[in-house]
């Protein structure tokens, strides 16, 4: 079985500060590359913060040149990177919560959040998901926050052949116990590694719980953050066994 290294970027986002948030993402990508990470997943709407009131003005087309610095770095360092951004697929298209896959080969793929959290429908439209990511024999299914609240979403991921379920989220303290238990349960039920990248600080009026985590295919915890802040959680598979590591990230 091929060696595999994945990471959850528990990052802090500043409301609407695209240049600052891009710089922070670049810092994470560089640290991830130093650790041999092949897939790096950021939280929901990581590039803007979870800011529905700003989403209309901040939304971009996936091919926007705003993303080029991140795409270039991902390609240069060989780290496929999944970032969160409000998007439209066409100039007049509906506003979606996007997870943009900036691939190590320079290509771009789009995942759009399928299941909206209560209240998000006032700003966003439901998306259509996206194709699994492929790394040799591994398939990775993406999710964005409320997607995983639907058991059918994780079940469909497993049925599609995914052995890894990677979710960029915003989870507060009140919902953390139930949501993390749900994700851990999917890992055991579907024999999938489950990665959860949560925000590292407050965003959009929500106080994130942080405590990002990665669970193995038996539901056992591989690695987790103890709290909030900028942190990189790494899971490595070697000779079929997973091990975890947590690193602080000195982001600008």
Buried (B, 14 or more C-beta within 10 A) or exposed (E): EEEBBBBBBBBBBBBBBBEBBBEBBBBBBEBBBEBBBBBBBBBBBBBBBBBBEBBEEBBBBBEEEBBEBBBEBBBEBBBBBBBBBBBBBEEEEBBBBBBBBBBBEEEEBBBBBBBBBEEBEEBBBBBEBBEBBEBEEBBBBBBBBBBBBEEEBBEBBBEEEBBBBBBBBBBBEEBBEEBBEBBBBBBBEBEBBBBBBBBBBBBBEBEBBBBBBBBBBEBEEBBBBEEBBBBBBBBBBEEEEBEBBBBEBEBE
